[in-house]
Amino acid sequence: MTTTAVTRTSALFAPLRLRDLELRNRVGVSPMCMFAVDDESGCVNAWHAAHYGQFALGGAGLIITEATGVSPEGRVSAKDAGLWTEEHAHAWRVVTDTVHRAGAAIAVQLGHTGRKGSLYRALAIDPRDERGSIADDAHGGWETIGASGEAFGSYKIPREGTTADLEQVVADFGNAARLAAVAGFDAVELHAAHGYLVHEFLSPVTNPRTDEWGQDKELLLLKVVDAVRAQLPDSMPLIVRLSVDDVAPGGLTAADSADLARRLKDRGVDMIDCSSGGLIAGVEYDPSPGYQVPGSATVRSGAQIATAAVGMIAEPALAERIVAEGEADVVLLGREMLRDPHWARRAERELTGAATIEPRYFRAYR
């Protein structure tokens, strides 16, 4: 990389160390579903290498992949990425090598959708491709499981997960973590937000069980964390995405999530990715620029753990303020990165008066 003389310092463009991983800056790409697998195998392809590689060339420090199923039934749709066999790991290796060649770090987000799975992909490619459109078993669908037999809105009615089901989920997360290291990922993020399986068990709103999985609502997450941490090298960071606030009456609050984050930190989690909502159909947040940042600040100060903030953060000045004022250690951008994959280069120039530039793109900045 070619670096021009920096005239001003920036908190956003200071490096960050998580275990043995050093990020070149605090700008990250938020996980976003892509529904781009060619078949139903769960194996990523050349499109994914191009998609994630563009953000690395654009200067992002950390890229977090789309939600990646730990099993076929752990995906939103049959067109989602997966990581449950060596074949998946080898396909992902092309992506991670591409990102590393361009100077960024990449984490895989591992998840299980639970009762929010077995959908058609949310893309306007054929008439079935509408968000929330249910895929039946004859057309790429499957039986879903949940904390109870209650559906998410009009989604497929799930089967209440048994202890055997849940222990298999834990084992699947552990296996996916092992494969993540084979695939060359720099970190692993666990998806415990947005009403997916782990979050559904965490919240008193959606977990009415009276067995051990209901009496200790954190049990599933803690078992998953332990299984994943056991498979990762000590040098490799572990991130957990939480819906810091359930945005639902009687649900978890940011203060509750700070308490949980302290327990996760003790079990080897290095950063909390702070999102919110997604638990109950039709009950959501009122978005505005930086609207989820207060939750990140509460978790960061309450648990003394690194956090990532997300949510309509598009302006470099806002991202800079969030990091400089200690409300988060990393700022994650989603839609804004899709609009401008080189957002990090632009932000660095705006905040410092100069930028670190990919040499092959240098003529664009003369």
N, C-alpha and C positions, 0 to 999 in steps of 0.2 A: 504494500500500500504506500501511496505517496501522501505525505502530510505537509500541508502548508502551515505557515507560522500562525499559531493561535494567539489572538489578541485578548481574549477574555476567558476566564475559567468557567466551567459548567459542572454542576453536580450530576446532571443527567449523563454527561459523557466522561465521568470518572469510572474506572474499572470496579468490578465487584467480584469478590471471591466467595464461593460457596464450596466448602471442603477443598478439593484440589482443582476445582474448575474456576478459572478466572474469565469473567465476561469482559469484553472490551469496552462495554458501556452498559447503561441501565435501560436501554430501549429494547423491548421485546415484542414478539408477534404473538398475539393471543390465539389459543386454539379455536379453530372454526371448522365446522363440518363441511366437507367438500363433496362427498358422494361421487367420487371420481374413479372407483375401481371398475375396470372394464367388464368383469364378469362377477360372479358371486363368491370368488375364492378368498377375498379379503387381502389379496396381494397388491401392493402399490406398484406403480408403473412409471414410465418416463414423464408423464404429466406431473406427477408428484415431485420428481426431481427438479423439473423446471419451475414449478410453483414455489417450492421452498427455497430453491437456489436464488430466485430473484430477490428475496428478502435479505439473504446473506450478502449478495452483491450490493444491495441498497444500504448496507451498513448496520443492520440490526445486530444487537449483541447476543440475544437469545431468541430462538424460534421454538415455539411449542406446537407440536403437530395437532391435527384434528383428533377428536376422540377416536381411539383405536381399540377395537374390541378384544378382550382377553379370551373370547370364545365366539363361535358363530352366533350364538344367541345373545351375546353381549353388545351387539351393534344396534344402531338406530335402524339401518336398512341393510339389505344384502349387498348394496354398493359401497358400504363403508370399509375403511381399512381395518385390518386385523393384525394380531401378533400372537399366534398360538402354535406355530410350527417353525422349523428351521427354514422352510421355504419363504415364509413371511419375513424372517430376519434377513435373509439374503437379499430379498427385494428392497427392504428398507435400507440395506447397506449402501445401495447406489445413491439413495437420497442423502444419507448422512455424509458420505464421501463428497458429494457435490457441495453441501453446505460448508463442510470443513475447508474445502479448497478455496471457498470465498471468504473465509475468515470468521465465521460465526459459530456459535454453539447451538446444539439442537437437543431438545428434550421430547420424549414421546409421552403423550397423555394416554394413560391406560384407563379404560372404563368398562362398566357393565351398565347397560341402559335399564335393565329390569323391566318394569311395567310400561316404560316409554319406548320400547323397541317394537320390531316387526312392522315397520312402516315402509312405504315407498319413499325413495329419495325425494327431497324437497327441491326439485329442479323442474323447470318448464320444458321438459324434453318429450314427454308423452302425456296423455290425459290423466294418467294415474299419479303423475309426479306433483302432488300437492301436499303441502305440509300437513301432517296428521292423517293422511290417507292410509288406511290399514291394508297391509299385505296379508292375504290369506296363505294357508300352508301350501296351496297349489301354485302360488305365484311368488315364491321367495320369502314367505312368512314363516313364523314359528310360534310355539307356545311361549308366552312370557311368564316370568315369576315376579313376585313382589313381596313386600312385608305382609300384605294381607291380600284378600281377593277383590279389593276395590280398584276399579280402573282409574286411570288418569283421564278425566273428562270423557270424551267419546272414543278413547283408544280401546284396544283389545282388553278384555277382562283377563287379568293375570291369575295364575295359580299361586296360592300362598306358598312361598318357598319353605321347604323342609330343612331340617338341620343338615341332611345329606346334600341338598342343593347348595346351601350356603357354604358348607365346608368345601364343596367343589369349586365354588366361586373364589374362595380364598386361595385354593391351590392353583386355579387358573391365573390369578394375579401374580402369584409367585413364579409360575412358569413364564409368563409374559415378561416379568422383570429380568429373568435369566436371559431370555432371548433379546431383550433390549441391549444388554451388554454385548452380545454377539453381533447385533446390528450396528454397533458403533455409536449409539446414543451417548450424549454427555451427561444426561440426567433423566430422571423419570418423574412424571407428574401423575398422581392418582386423582381421578375425577370423583369427588365426593360432594358434588353440587348439583343444582338444577333439577332436582327431583329424580335423578337416576338412582340406581339400586342402593348404593351406599348412603346417599343423602336421605332416601326414603326411610331407611332404618334409623338414621340419626335423629330425625325430627319427631317430637311427640304428636304432631299433627297427623302423620301418616303411618306411625308405628304403634298400633293398639295391642300388640302381642303381649301375652302374659308369661311366655316361656323365657329362657335365658336371653334370647335375641330381642325381647321387648323390655325385660327388667333392666338390662344394661344396653341402652340404645347405642352406645359407642362400640359395642362388642365387634360388630362386623368390620367397622373401619379399623379398629385397633388390630384385629387379626390380620387384615389385609396389609396394614403397614408392617407388621412383624414379618409376614411371609415375604413381602417385597424387599424389605431391608436386609433380610437374611440372604437374598440372592444377589444383592448388589455389592460391588467392591466398596470398601470403606471410603475410598476416594470419591465416590460418585454421589452427587447430591440427590435428595429425595424431596419433592415438592408435593403439596396436597392442595387441590382446589376445593374451597368450601363456598357454599352459599352462606356468607357470614351472617346475613339476615334472611330468614325464611320469607319475609314479606307476607306473612299469614298470621291471623289471630291465633295466639297460643303457641306460636312457633319460636324457633331459636332466634336470639338477638346477637348483636355484635359482642356484647359482654359474655354471653354463653360461648361464643366461638373463641374468644380470647382464652377462656378456661380450657376449652378443648385443645387449643393450640399449644398451651403449656404442656399438656400430656403428650401431644404429638412430638413436641420438641424433645422430650425426655426419651422418646422411642426412636430417635434418629431422623426426624423430619427437619429439613433445613430452611424451608420457606413455605409460606401460605399464600396461595393465589386467591385473592379475595374478590369473589363475585357475590351474587345474591339472587334470590327468587327461584322460579322454575318448579316449585313444589306442587302447587295446586293450580289446576286449569282455570284460567280466567282471573287469577289473583297474581298480579305482577306489580313491579315498581313503576315509578314515574321517572323516566330517564331524562337526564340533562347532563351537560359536560361535567365529568368528574363526580357523578352522583354516588358512586360506590367507594370513593376515596375515604370518607369518614369511617367506614367499616374497617378498611385497611389500617388506618391510623389507630383505631381502638385495639385491634389484634396485635399490631406491632408494639405498642407501648405496654399493653396488658400482659403479653406473653414473652416480650423481649426476644422476638424472632423476626427474621427478615420476612417482608411481605412484598407482594406484587399487587398493584392497583390496576383496575380495568374499568372501562365504561365511558364511551364517548369522549375519550381524550384525544383531541385532534390538533390542538395548538401547541407548538413547542414551548411557549411561555408557561402554559398550564402544566405540562409534563415536568418542566424544570422546577416549578414551584413545589410540586408534590414531593419530589425527591429532596430538594434543598431544605424544605421545612420538616423533613422526617416523617412524612405520612406514608411513605412506601420506599422500598429500596429499588424496585423495578417498576417501570410503567409499561403496560401491555396495550398494544393497539390492534384492533381487528379490522373493521370496515375501512378505516383510514389507510391501513397498509394495503388493502386491496385496491384502493384508489391510487395510492402513491407508494409503490414498493421501495422507493428511495427516500422515504420520509426521514429516515435517520440522517442521511447526508444533508438534506435540506435543513433539518432542525439544528444540526451541528454548526452549519454556516450561520444560521440566524442567531444562535445563542453565543457563539464564540468569535464570529467574524471570519472563520476559516473552517476547513473540513478535512477529514482523512478520506482520500479519494482512491478508488480502484484505479490503478495506473492506466488500464485500457480505456477508461472513461474520462481521463484527465482533460481531454480537449473540450469536453462539455462545460468545464468550469473556468476556462480561460477568460 
